[in-house]
């Protein structure tokens, strides 16, 4: 949304309240939600249909994401 020239101009030329009521803001928000949904759906379909993708996700979770360590830490705090 930060890349929208229309929203930039509206933010510059209007109060926050006026900007909040902009139909362009509502449209941009809806577009962003739909884009995020499409990306999530695509990624989910890839993971569901590919053992290779699921394995790569598991490697990320167990490596850089440190899922195991975070879970152990959570369990020791409880």
Secondary structure, DSSP 8 states (H G I E B T S, - for coil): -TT-HHHHHHHHHS-HHHHHT-HHHHHHHHHHHHHHHHHHHHHHHHHHH-HHHHHHHHHHHHTTT-HHHHHHHHHHH-
